[in-house]
Amino acid sequence: MSPLPEAALVLLDGEPRPLVPGTTLAALLEAEGPPATAIATAVNGRFVPRTARAGLLLQPGDVVLRFQAIVGG
């Protein structure tokens, strides 16, 4: 009997989440909340602008971070 394949996962803020093929960063954020307009995001250590989230397909093993954007100086 061959072993079952491991589920495809991404890490969202350090917590594993299942990854359905074709999932974009925008779709993951919408499913998880908080409202995507209230946060900034990074995937694998690289900032992802809000305008690029819908076009970024997530891959198994990706590390997604949500954080509060800080403005000012």
N, CA, C and O atoms as a Maestro MAE file, in Angstrom:
{
 s_m_m2io_version
 :::
 2.0.0
}

f_m_ct {
 s_m_title
 :::
 protein
 m_atom[292] {
  # First column is atom index #
  i_m_mmod_type
  r_m_x_coord
  r_m_y_coord
  r_m_z_coord
  i_m_residue_number
  s_m_chain_name
  s_m_pdb_residue_name
  s_m_pdb_atom_name
  i_m_atomic_number
  :::
  1 25 0.851 -1.170 0.000 1 A "MET " " N  " 7
  2 3 0.000 0.000 0.000 1 A "MET " " CA " 6
  3 2 0.902 1.240 0.000 1 A "MET " " C  " 6
  4 15 1.804 1.351 0.830 1 A "MET " " O  " 8
  5 25 0.661 2.156 -0.916 2 A "SER " " N  " 7
  6 3 1.491 3.362 -0.970 2 A "SER " " CA " 6
  7 2 0.949 4.406 0.004 2 A "SER " " C  " 6
  8 15 -0.253 4.467 0.259 2 A "SER " " O  " 8
  9 25 1.855 5.228 0.544 3 A "PRO " " N  " 7
  10 3 1.415 6.249 1.504 3 A "PRO " " CA " 6
  11 2 0.554 7.304 0.823 3 A "PRO " " C  " 6
  12 15 0.712 7.580 -0.367 3 A "PRO " " O  " 8
  13 25 -0.351 7.884 1.587 4 A "LEU " " N  " 7
  14 3 -1.183 8.968 1.071 4 A "LEU " " CA " 6
  15 2 -0.338 10.207 0.874 4 A "LEU " " C  " 6
  16 15 0.544 10.477 1.690 4 A "LEU " " O  " 8
  17 25 -0.576 10.972 -0.185 5 A "PRO " " N  " 7
  18 3 0.190 12.214 -0.369 5 A "PRO " " CA " 6
  19 2 -0.179 13.223 0.712 5 A "PRO " " C  " 6
  20 15 -1.323 13.297 1.159 5 A "PRO " " O  " 8
  21 25 0.816 13.988 1.113 6 A "GLU " " N  " 7
  22 3 0.555 15.035 2.102 6 A "GLU " " CA " 6
  23 2 -0.263 16.147 1.459 6 A "GLU " " C  " 6
  24 15 -0.092 16.460 0.280 6 A "GLU " " O  " 8
  25 25 -1.142 16.729 2.242 7 A "ALA " " N  " 7
  26 3 -1.954 17.831 1.748 7 A "ALA " " CA " 6
  27 2 -1.055 19.028 1.458 7 A "ALA " " C  " 6
  28 15 -0.074 19.262 2.163 7 A "ALA " " O  " 8
  29 25 -1.391 19.772 0.431 8 A "ALA " " N  " 7
  30 3 -0.665 20.995 0.118 8 A "ALA " " CA " 6
  31 2 -1.039 22.043 1.162 8 A "ALA " " C  " 6
  32 15 -2.217 22.272 1.439 8 A "ALA " " O  " 8
  33 25 -0.027 22.666 1.729 9 A "LEU " " N  " 7
  34 3 -0.246 23.649 2.783 9 A "LEU " " CA " 6
  35 2 0.524 24.927 2.510 9 A "LEU " " C  " 6
  36 15 1.547 24.926 1.825 9 A "LEU " " O  " 8
  37 25 0.009 26.019 3.062 10 A "VAL " " N  " 7
  38 3 0.760 27.264 3.195 10 A "VAL " " CA " 6
  39 2 0.752 27.610 4.673 10 A "VAL " " C  " 6
  40 15 -0.099 27.131 5.423 10 A "VAL " " O  " 8
  41 25 1.685 28.428 5.090 11 A "LEU " " N  " 7
  42 3 1.677 28.949 6.453 11 A "LEU " " CA " 6
  43 2 1.126 30.359 6.407 11 A "LEU " " C  " 6
  44 15 1.638 31.209 5.678 11 A "LEU " " O  " 8
  45 25 0.087 30.609 7.181 12 A "LEU " " N  " 7
  46 3 -0.508 31.934 7.294 12 A "LEU " " CA " 6
  47 2 -0.275 32.406 8.713 12 A "LEU " " C  " 6
  48 15 -0.866 31.880 9.656 12 A "LEU " " O  " 8
  49 25 0.582 33.394 8.862 13 A "ASP " " N  " 7
  50 3 0.942 33.906 10.184 13 A "ASP " " CA " 6
  51 2 1.396 32.775 11.103 13 A "ASP " " C  " 6
  52 15 1.063 32.757 12.288 13 A "ASP " " O  " 8
  53 25 2.163 31.828 10.545 14 A "GLY " " N  " 7
  54 3 2.730 30.732 11.321 14 A "GLY " " CA " 6
  55 2 1.813 29.540 11.508 14 A "GLY " " C  " 6
  56 15 2.217 28.552 12.122 14 A "GLY " " O  " 8
  57 25 0.587 29.600 10.998 15 A "GLU " " N  " 7
  58 3 -0.375 28.509 11.154 15 A "GLU " " CA " 6
  59 2 -0.607 27.832 9.800 15 A "GLU " " C  " 6
  60 15 -0.840 28.518 8.805 15 A "GLU " " O  " 8
  61 25 -0.548 26.498 9.747 16 A "PRO " " N  " 7
  62 3 -0.775 25.818 8.476 16 A "PRO " " CA " 6
  63 2 -2.226 25.939 8.013 16 A "PRO " " C  " 6
  64 15 -3.164 25.837 8.804 16 A "PRO " " O  " 8
  65 25 -2.378 26.155 6.721 17 A "ARG " " N  " 7
  66 3 -3.691 26.224 6.089 17 A "ARG " " CA " 6
  67 2 -3.651 25.353 4.838 17 A "ARG " " C  " 6
  68 15 -2.644 25.341 4.130 17 A "ARG " " O  " 8
  69 25 -4.742 24.615 4.552 18 A "PRO " " N  " 7
  70 3 -4.774 23.826 3.310 18 A "PRO " " CA " 6
  71 2 -4.746 24.746 2.093 18 A "PRO " " C  " 6
  72 15 -5.273 25.858 2.124 18 A "PRO " " O  " 8
  73 25 -4.132 24.268 1.041 19 A "LEU " " N  " 7
  74 3 -4.020 25.060 -0.178 19 A "LEU " " CA " 6
  75 2 -4.666 24.311 -1.332 19 A "LEU " " C  " 6
  76 15 -4.205 23.239 -1.723 19 A "LEU " " O  " 8
  77 25 -5.716 24.868 -1.864 20 A "VAL " " N  " 7
  78 3 -6.369 24.332 -3.056 20 A "VAL " " CA " 6
  79 2 -5.612 24.887 -4.259 20 A "VAL " " C  " 6
  80 15 -5.353 26.090 -4.313 20 A "VAL " " O  " 8
  81 25 -5.249 24.037 -5.230 21 A "PRO " " N  " 7
  82 3 -4.546 24.552 -6.410 21 A "PRO " " CA " 6
  83 2 -5.320 25.707 -7.044 21 A "PRO " " C  " 6
  84 15 -6.544 25.661 -7.167 21 A "PRO " " O  " 8
  85 25 -4.587 26.731 -7.437 22 A "GLY " " N  " 7
  86 3 -5.189 27.898 -8.064 22 A "GLY " " CA " 6
  87 2 -5.593 28.994 -7.098 22 A "GLY " " C  " 6
  88 15 -6.143 30.014 -7.514 22 A "GLY " " O  " 8
  89 25 -5.325 28.797 -5.795 23 A "THR " " N  " 7
  90 3 -5.686 29.808 -4.800 23 A "THR " " CA " 6
  91 2 -4.751 31.009 -4.916 23 A "THR " " C  " 6
  92 15 -3.529 30.863 -4.932 23 A "THR " " O  " 8
  93 25 -5.342 32.188 -4.994 24 A "THR " " N  " 7
  94 3 -4.549 33.417 -5.022 24 A "THR " " CA " 6
  95 2 -4.402 33.960 -3.599 24 A "THR " " C  " 6
  96 15 -5.122 33.558 -2.685 24 A "THR " " O  " 8
  97 25 -3.473 34.861 -3.442 25 A "LEU " " N  " 7
  98 3 -3.311 35.521 -2.150 25 A "LEU " " CA " 6
  99 2 -4.595 36.253 -1.779 25 A "LEU " " C  " 6
  100 15 -5.003 36.219 -0.618 25 A "LEU " " O  " 8
  101 25 -5.232 36.906 -2.728 26 A "ALA " " N  " 7
  102 3 -6.473 37.629 -2.446 26 A "ALA " " CA " 6
  103 2 -7.554 36.680 -1.936 26 A "ALA " " C  " 6
  104 15 -8.273 37.022 -0.996 26 A "ALA " " O  " 8
  105 25 -7.684 35.503 -2.532 27 A "ALA " " N  " 7
  106 3 -8.705 34.535 -2.117 27 A "ALA " " CA " 6
  107 2 -8.428 34.019 -0.709 27 A "ALA " " C  " 6
  108 15 -9.351 33.878 0.092 27 A "ALA " " O  " 8
  109 25 -7.171 33.740 -0.404 28 A "LEU " " N  " 7
  110 3 -6.814 33.279 0.941 28 A "LEU " " CA " 6
  111 2 -7.155 34.345 1.970 28 A "LEU " " C  " 6
  112 15 -7.742 34.039 3.008 28 A "LEU " " O  " 8
  113 25 -6.798 35.578 1.698 29 A "LEU " " N  " 7
  114 3 -7.065 36.659 2.639 29 A "LEU " " CA " 6
  115 2 -8.560 36.871 2.835 29 A "LEU " " C  " 6
  116 15 -9.015 37.104 3.955 29 A "LEU " " O  " 8
  117 25 -9.316 36.790 1.759 30 A "GLU " " N  " 7
  118 3 -10.760 36.965 1.862 30 A "GLU " " CA " 6
  119 2 -11.379 35.869 2.730 30 A "GLU " " C  " 6
  120 15 -12.277 36.139 3.527 30 A "GLU " " O  " 8
  121 25 -10.903 34.646 2.577 31 A "ALA " " N  " 7
  122 3 -11.444 33.524 3.341 31 A "ALA " " CA " 6
  123 2 -11.065 33.598 4.818 31 A "ALA " " C  " 6
  124 15 -11.821 33.135 5.672 31 A "ALA " " O  " 8
  125 25 -9.919 34.167 5.123 32 A "GLU " " N  " 7
  126 3 -9.406 34.171 6.491 32 A "GLU " " CA " 6
  127 2 -9.742 35.425 7.286 32 A "GLU " " C  " 6
  128 15 -9.807 35.374 8.514 32 A "GLU " " O  " 8
  129 25 -9.964 36.576 6.590 33 A "GLY " " N  " 7
  130 3 -10.191 37.830 7.303 33 A "GLY " " CA " 6
  131 2 -8.917 38.229 8.033 33 A "GLY " " C  " 6
  132 15 -7.990 37.419 8.033 33 A "GLY " " O  " 8
  133 25 -8.780 39.369 8.642 34 A "PRO " " N  " 7
  134 3 -9.655 40.536 8.633 34 A "PRO " " CA " 6
  135 2 -9.739 41.137 7.232 34 A "PRO " " C  " 6
  136 15 -9.081 40.658 6.308 34 A "PRO " " O  " 8
  137 25 -10.544 42.178 7.076 35 A "PRO " " N  " 7
  138 3 -10.645 42.777 5.741 35 A "PRO " " CA " 6
  139 2 -9.262 43.071 5.155 35 A "PRO " " C  " 6
  140 15 -8.413 43.686 5.800 35 A "PRO " " O  " 8
  141 25 -9.065 42.623 3.939 36 A "ALA " " N  " 7
  142 3 -7.759 42.741 3.297 36 A "ALA " " CA " 6
  143 2 -7.287 44.174 3.144 36 A "ALA " " C  " 6
  144 15 -6.086 44.410 3.008 36 A "ALA " " O  " 8
  145 25 -8.196 45.137 3.163 37 A "THR " " N  " 7
  146 3 -7.788 46.529 3.024 37 A "THR " " CA " 6
  147 2 -7.167 47.062 4.312 37 A "THR " " C  " 6
  148 15 -6.539 48.121 4.303 37 A "THR " " O  " 8
  149 25 -7.336 46.341 5.416 38 A "ALA " " N  " 7
  150 3 -6.833 46.811 6.705 38 A "ALA " " CA " 6
  151 2 -5.437 46.297 7.018 38 A "ALA " " C  " 6
  152 15 -4.888 46.609 8.074 38 A "ALA " " O  " 8
  153 25 -4.849 45.506 6.108 39 A "ILE " " N  " 7
  154 3 -3.560 44.892 6.406 39 A "ILE " " CA " 6
  155 2 -2.607 45.010 5.225 39 A "ILE " " C  " 6
  156 15 -3.008 45.276 4.092 39 A "ILE " " O  " 8
  157 25 -1.341 44.803 5.531 40 A "ALA " " N  " 7
  158 3 -0.309 44.654 4.510 40 A "ALA " " CA " 6
  159 2 0.064 43.177 4.480 40 A "ALA " " C  " 6
  160 15 -0.180 42.455 5.447 40 A "ALA " " O  " 8
  161 25 0.650 42.728 3.380 41 A "THR " " N  " 7
  162 3 0.980 41.314 3.245 41 A "THR " " CA " 6
  163 2 2.382 41.114 2.693 41 A "THR " " C  " 6
  164 15 2.929 41.961 1.987 41 A "THR " " O  " 8
  165 25 2.942 39.963 3.042 42 A "ALA " " N  " 7
  166 3 4.211 39.526 2.484 42 A "ALA " " CA " 6
  167 2 4.101 38.030 2.221 42 A "ALA " " C  " 6
  168 15 3.467 37.303 2.986 42 A "ALA " " O  " 8
  169 25 4.716 37.577 1.144 43 A "VAL " " N  " 7
  170 3 4.793 36.157 0.827 43 A "VAL " " CA " 6
  171 2 6.263 35.812 0.685 43 A "VAL " " C  " 6
  172 15 6.987 36.402 -0.117 43 A "VAL " " O  " 8
  173 25 6.684 34.849 1.478 44 A "ASN " " N  " 7
  174 3 8.089 34.410 1.487 44 A "ASN " " CA " 6
  175 2 9.045 35.588 1.697 44 A "ASN " " C  " 6
  176 15 10.105 35.672 1.076 44 A "ASN " " O  " 8
  177 25 8.638 36.491 2.589 45 A "GLY " " N  " 7
  178 3 9.497 37.610 2.957 45 A "GLY " " CA " 6
  179 2 9.456 38.802 2.030 45 A "GLY " " C  " 6
  180 15 10.173 39.777 2.254 45 A "GLY " " O  " 8
  181 25 8.638 38.753 0.995 46 A "ARG " " N  " 7
  182 3 8.549 39.868 0.050 46 A "ARG " " CA " 6
  183 2 7.191 40.529 0.147 46 A "ARG " " C  " 6
  184 15 6.157 39.863 0.090 46 A "ARG " " O  " 8
  185 25 7.201 41.852 0.296 47 A "PHE " " N  " 7
  186 3 5.967 42.638 0.350 47 A "PHE " " CA " 6
  187 2 5.155 42.414 -0.921 47 A "PHE " " C  " 6
  188 15 5.709 42.382 -2.020 47 A "PHE " " O  " 8
  189 25 3.843 42.260 -0.768 48 A "VAL " " N  " 7
  190 3 2.945 42.122 -1.918 48 A "VAL " " CA " 6
  191 2 1.936 43.260 -1.868 48 A "VAL " " C  " 6
  192 15 1.102 43.302 -0.963 48 A "VAL " " O  " 8
  193 25 1.995 44.183 -2.824 49 A "PRO " " N  " 7
  194 3 1.033 45.291 -2.847 49 A "PRO " " CA " 6
  195 2 -0.389 44.773 -3.025 49 A "PRO " " C  " 6
  196 15 -0.608 43.722 -3.628 49 A "PRO " " O  " 8
  197 25 -1.335 45.508 -2.502 50 A "ARG " " N  " 7
  198 3 -2.750 45.155 -2.611 50 A "ARG " " CA " 6
  199 2 -3.147 44.883 -4.063 50 A "ARG " " C  " 6
  200 15 -3.917 43.963 -4.342 50 A "ARG " " O  " 8
  201 25 -2.623 45.678 -4.969 51 A "THR " " N  " 7
  202 3 -2.984 45.545 -6.385 51 A "THR " " CA " 6
  203 2 -2.465 44.256 -7.017 51 A "THR " " C  " 6
  204 15 -2.941 43.867 -8.083 51 A "THR " " O  " 8
  205 25 -1.508 43.589 -6.391 52 A "ALA " " N  " 7
  206 3 -0.922 42.365 -6.954 52 A "ALA " " CA " 6
  207 2 -1.486 41.092 -6.333 52 A "ALA " " C  " 6
  208 15 -1.170 39.997 -6.797 52 A "ALA " " O  " 8
  209 25 -2.303 41.207 -5.307 53 A "ARG " " N  " 7
  210 3 -2.780 40.018 -4.570 53 A "ARG " " CA " 6
  211 2 -3.632 39.088 -5.426 53 A "ARG " " C  " 6
  212 15 -3.502 37.869 -5.314 53 A "ARG " " O  " 8
  213 25 -4.492 39.628 -6.269 54 A "ALA " " N  " 7
  214 3 -5.389 38.795 -7.080 54 A "ALA " " CA " 6
  215 2 -4.626 37.991 -8.126 54 A "ALA " " C  " 6
  216 15 -5.113 36.954 -8.576 54 A "ALA " " O  " 8
  217 25 -3.457 38.444 -8.515 55 A "GLY " " N  " 7
  218 3 -2.670 37.755 -9.532 55 A "GLY " " CA " 6
  219 2 -1.587 36.853 -8.983 55 A "GLY " " C  " 6
  220 15 -0.876 36.209 -9.755 55 A "GLY " " O  " 8
  221 25 -1.444 36.789 -7.669 56 A "LEU " " N  " 7
  222 3 -0.371 35.982 -7.075 56 A "LEU " " CA " 6
  223 2 -0.910 34.614 -6.677 56 A "LEU " " C  " 6
  224 15 -1.626 34.485 -5.684 56 A "LEU " " O  " 8
  225 25 -0.560 33.589 -7.463 57 A "LEU " " N  " 7
  226 3 -0.954 32.222 -7.139 57 A "LEU " " CA " 6
  227 2 -0.034 31.678 -6.051 57 A "LEU " " C  " 6
  228 15 1.190 31.734 -6.170 57 A "LEU " " O  " 8
  229 25 -0.634 31.159 -5.003 58 A "LEU " " N  " 7
  230 3 0.147 30.591 -3.914 58 A "LEU " " CA " 6
  231 2 0.596 29.181 -4.272 58 A "LEU " " C  " 6
  232 15 -0.085 28.449 -4.990 58 A "LEU " " O  " 8
  233 25 1.767 28.828 -3.747 59 A "GLN " " N  " 7
  234 3 2.358 27.517 -3.987 59 A "GLN " " CA " 6
  235 2 2.489 26.772 -2.660 59 A "GLN " " C  " 6
  236 15 2.625 27.407 -1.614 59 A "GLN " " O  " 8
  237 25 2.451 25.442 -2.681 60 A "PRO " " N  " 7
  238 3 2.660 24.700 -1.437 60 A "PRO " " CA " 6
  239 2 3.960 25.130 -0.762 60 A "PRO " " C  " 6
  240 15 4.999 25.263 -1.408 60 A "PRO " " O  " 8
  241 25 3.879 25.343 0.537 61 A "GLY " " N  " 7
  242 3 5.052 25.746 1.304 61 A "GLY " " CA " 6
  243 2 5.250 27.246 1.415 61 A "GLY " " C  " 6
  244 15 6.128 27.689 2.156 61 A "GLY " " O  " 8
  245 25 4.459 28.046 0.699 62 A "ASP " " N  " 7
  246 3 4.587 29.500 0.805 62 A "ASP " " CA " 6
  247 2 4.303 29.945 2.238 62 A "ASP " " C  " 6
  248 15 3.494 29.347 2.947 62 A "ASP " " O  " 8
  249 25 4.985 30.997 2.637 63 A "VAL " " N  " 7
  250 3 4.803 31.591 3.964 63 A "VAL " " CA " 6
  251 2 4.173 32.961 3.768 63 A "VAL " " C  " 6
  252 15 4.780 33.860 3.185 63 A "VAL " " O  " 8
  253 25 2.947 33.109 4.264 64 A "VAL " " N  " 7
  254 3 2.181 34.343 4.105 64 A "VAL " " CA " 6
  255 2 2.088 35.043 5.455 64 A "VAL " " C  " 6
  256 15 1.704 34.435 6.454 64 A "VAL " " O  " 8
  257 25 2.439 36.311 5.478 65 A "LEU " " N  " 7
  258 3 2.329 37.107 6.696 65 A "LEU " " CA " 6
  259 2 1.379 38.270 6.467 65 A "LEU " " C  " 6
  260 15 1.419 38.932 5.429 65 A "LEU " " O  " 8
  261 25 0.523 38.506 7.458 66 A "ARG " " N  " 7
  262 3 -0.342 39.687 7.464 66 A "ARG " " CA " 6
  263 2 0.186 40.579 8.576 66 A "ARG " " C  " 6
  264 15 0.539 40.101 9.654 66 A "ARG " " O  " 8
  265 25 0.236 41.879 8.306 67 A "PHE " " N  " 7
  266 3 0.700 42.794 9.343 67 A "PHE " " CA " 6
  267 2 0.064 44.161 9.147 67 A "PHE " " C  " 6
  268 15 -0.374 44.526 8.056 67 A "PHE " " O  " 8
  269 25 0.033 44.890 10.233 68 A "GLN " " N  " 7
  270 3 -0.524 46.237 10.193 68 A "GLN " " CA " 6
  271 2 0.496 47.177 9.563 68 A "GLN " " C  " 6
  272 15 1.626 47.285 10.039 68 A "GLN " " O  " 8
  273 25 0.104 47.840 8.517 69 A "ALA " " N  " 7
  274 3 0.989 48.815 7.880 69 A "ALA " " CA " 6
  275 2 1.162 50.000 8.802 69 A "ALA " " C  " 6
  276 15 0.211 50.457 9.437 69 A "ALA " " O  " 8
  277 25 2.389 50.492 8.871 70 A "ILE " " N  " 7
  278 3 2.700 51.636 9.721 70 A "ILE " " CA " 6
  279 2 3.039 52.818 8.825 70 A "ILE " " C  " 6
  280 15 3.872 52.703 7.926 70 A "ILE " " O  " 8
  281 25 2.400 53.942 9.068 71 A "VAL " " N  " 7
  282 3 2.601 55.126 8.255 71 A "VAL " " CA " 6
  283 2 3.137 56.238 9.138 71 A "VAL " " C  " 6
  284 15 2.766 56.359 10.306 71 A "VAL " " O  " 8
  285 25 3.995 57.031 8.575 72 A "GLY " " N  " 7
  286 3 4.508 58.174 9.337 72 A "GLY " " CA " 6
  287 2 6.022 58.181 9.358 72 A "GLY " " C  " 6
  288 15 6.682 57.402 8.670 72 A "GLY " " O  " 8
  289 25 6.545 59.068 10.155 73 A "GLY " " N  " 7
  290 3 8.004 59.149 10.148 73 A "GLY " " CA " 6
  291 2 8.545 59.820 11.351 73 A "GLY " " C  " 6
  292 15 9.761 59.961 11.484 73 A "GLY " " O  " 8
  :::
 }
 m_bond[291] {
  # First column is bond index #
  i_m_from
  i_m_to
  i_m_order
  :::
  1 1 2 1
  2 2 3 1
  3 3 4 2
  4 3 5 1
  5 5 6 1
  6 6 7 1
  7 7 8 2
  8 7 9 1
  9 9 10 1
  10 10 11 1
  11 11 12 2
  12 11 13 1
  13 13 14 1
  14 14 15 1
  15 15 16 2
  16 15 17 1
  17 17 18 1
  18 18 19 1
  19 19 20 2
  20 19 21 1
  21 21 22 1
  22 22 23 1
  23 23 24 2
  24 23 25 1
  25 25 26 1
  26 26 27 1
  27 27 28 2
  28 27 29 1
  29 29 30 1
  30 30 31 1
  31 31 32 2
  32 31 33 1
  33 33 34 1
  34 34 35 1
  35 35 36 2
  36 35 37 1
  37 37 38 1
  38 38 39 1
  39 39 40 2
  40 39 41 1
  41 41 42 1
  42 42 43 1
  43 43 44 2
  44 43 45 1
  45 45 46 1
  46 46 47 1
  47 47 48 2
  48 47 49 1
  49 49 50 1
  50 50 51 1
  51 51 52 2
  52 51 53 1
  53 53 54 1
  54 54 55 1
  55 55 56 2
  56 55 57 1
  57 57 58 1
  58 58 59 1
  59 59 60 2
  60 59 61 1
  61 61 62 1
  62 62 63 1
  63 63 64 2
  64 63 65 1
  65 65 66 1
  66 66 67 1
  67 67 68 2
  68 67 69 1
  69 69 70 1
  70 70 71 1
  71 71 72 2
  72 71 73 1
  73 73 74 1
  74 74 75 1
  75 75 76 2
  76 75 77 1
  77 77 78 1
  78 78 79 1
  79 79 80 2
  80 79 81 1
  81 81 82 1
  82 82 83 1
  83 83 84 2
  84 83 85 1
  85 85 86 1
  86 86 87 1
  87 87 88 2
  88 87 89 1
  89 89 90 1
  90 90 91 1
  91 91 92 2
  92 91 93 1
  93 93 94 1
  94 94 95 1
  95 95 96 2
  96 95 97 1
  97 97 98 1
  98 98 99 1
  99 99 100 2
  100 99 101 1
  101 101 102 1
  102 102 103 1
  103 103 104 2
  104 103 105 1
  105 105 106 1
  106 106 107 1
  107 107 108 2
  108 107 109 1
  109 109 110 1
  110 110 111 1
  111 111 112 2
  112 111 113 1
  113 113 114 1
  114 114 115 1
  115 115 116 2
  116 115 117 1
  117 117 118 1
  118 118 119 1
  119 119 120 2
  120 119 121 1
  121 121 122 1
  122 122 123 1
  123 123 124 2
  124 123 125 1
  125 125 126 1
  126 126 127 1
  127 127 128 2
  128 127 129 1
  129 129 130 1
  130 130 131 1
  131 131 132 2
  132 131 133 1
  133 133 134 1
  134 134 135 1
  135 135 136 2
  136 135 137 1
  137 137 138 1
  138 138 139 1
  139 139 140 2
  140 139 141 1
  141 141 142 1
  142 142 143 1
  143 143 144 2
  144 143 145 1
  145 145 146 1
  146 146 147 1
  147 147 148 2
  148 147 149 1
  149 149 150 1
  150 150 151 1
  151 151 152 2
  152 151 153 1
  153 153 154 1
  154 154 155 1
  155 155 156 2
  156 155 157 1
  157 157 158 1
  158 158 159 1
  159 159 160 2
  160 159 161 1
  161 161 162 1
  162 162 163 1
  163 163 164 2
  164 163 165 1
  165 165 166 1
  166 166 167 1
  167 167 168 2
  168 167 169 1
  169 169 170 1
  170 170 171 1
  171 171 172 2
  172 171 173 1
  173 173 174 1
  174 174 175 1
  175 175 176 2
  176 175 177 1
  177 177 178 1
  178 178 179 1
  179 179 180 2
  180 179 181 1
  181 181 182 1
  182 182 183 1
  183 183 184 2
  184 183 185 1
  185 185 186 1
  186 186 187 1
  187 187 188 2
  188 187 189 1
  189 189 190 1
  190 190 191 1
  191 191 192 2
  192 191 193 1
  193 193 194 1
  194 194 195 1
  195 195 196 2
  196 195 197 1
  197 197 198 1
  198 198 199 1
  199 199 200 2
  200 199 201 1
  201 201 202 1
  202 202 203 1
  203 203 204 2
  204 203 205 1
  205 205 206 1
  206 206 207 1
  207 207 208 2
  208 207 209 1
  209 209 210 1
  210 210 211 1
  211 211 212 2
  212 211 213 1
  213 213 214 1
  214 214 215 1
  215 215 216 2
  216 215 217 1
  217 217 218 1
  218 218 219 1
  219 219 220 2
  220 219 221 1
  221 221 222 1
  222 222 223 1
  223 223 224 2
  224 223 225 1
  225 225 226 1
  226 226 227 1
  227 227 228 2
  228 227 229 1
  229 229 230 1
  230 230 231 1
  231 231 232 2
  232 231 233 1
  233 233 234 1
  234 234 235 1
  235 235 236 2
  236 235 237 1
  237 237 238 1
  238 238 239 1
  239 239 240 2
  240 239 241 1
  241 241 242 1
  242 242 243 1
  243 243 244 2
  244 243 245 1
  245 245 246 1
  246 246 247 1
  247 247 248 2
  248 247 249 1
  249 249 250 1
  250 250 251 1
  251 251 252 2
  252 251 253 1
  253 253 254 1
  254 254 255 1
  255 255 256 2
  256 255 257 1
  257 257 258 1
  258 258 259 1
  259 259 260 2
  260 259 261 1
  261 261 262 1
  262 262 263 1
  263 263 264 2
  264 263 265 1
  265 265 266 1
  266 266 267 1
  267 267 268 2
  268 267 269 1
  269 269 270 1
  270 270 271 1
  271 271 272 2
  272 271 273 1
  273 273 274 1
  274 274 275 1
  275 275 276 2
  276 275 277 1
  277 277 278 1
  278 278 279 1
  279 279 280 2
  280 279 281 1
  281 281 282 1
  282 282 283 1
  283 283 284 2
  284 283 285 1
  285 285 286 1
  286 286 287 1
  287 287 288 2
  288 287 289 1
  289 289 290 1
  290 290 291 1
  291 291 292 2
  :::
 }
}
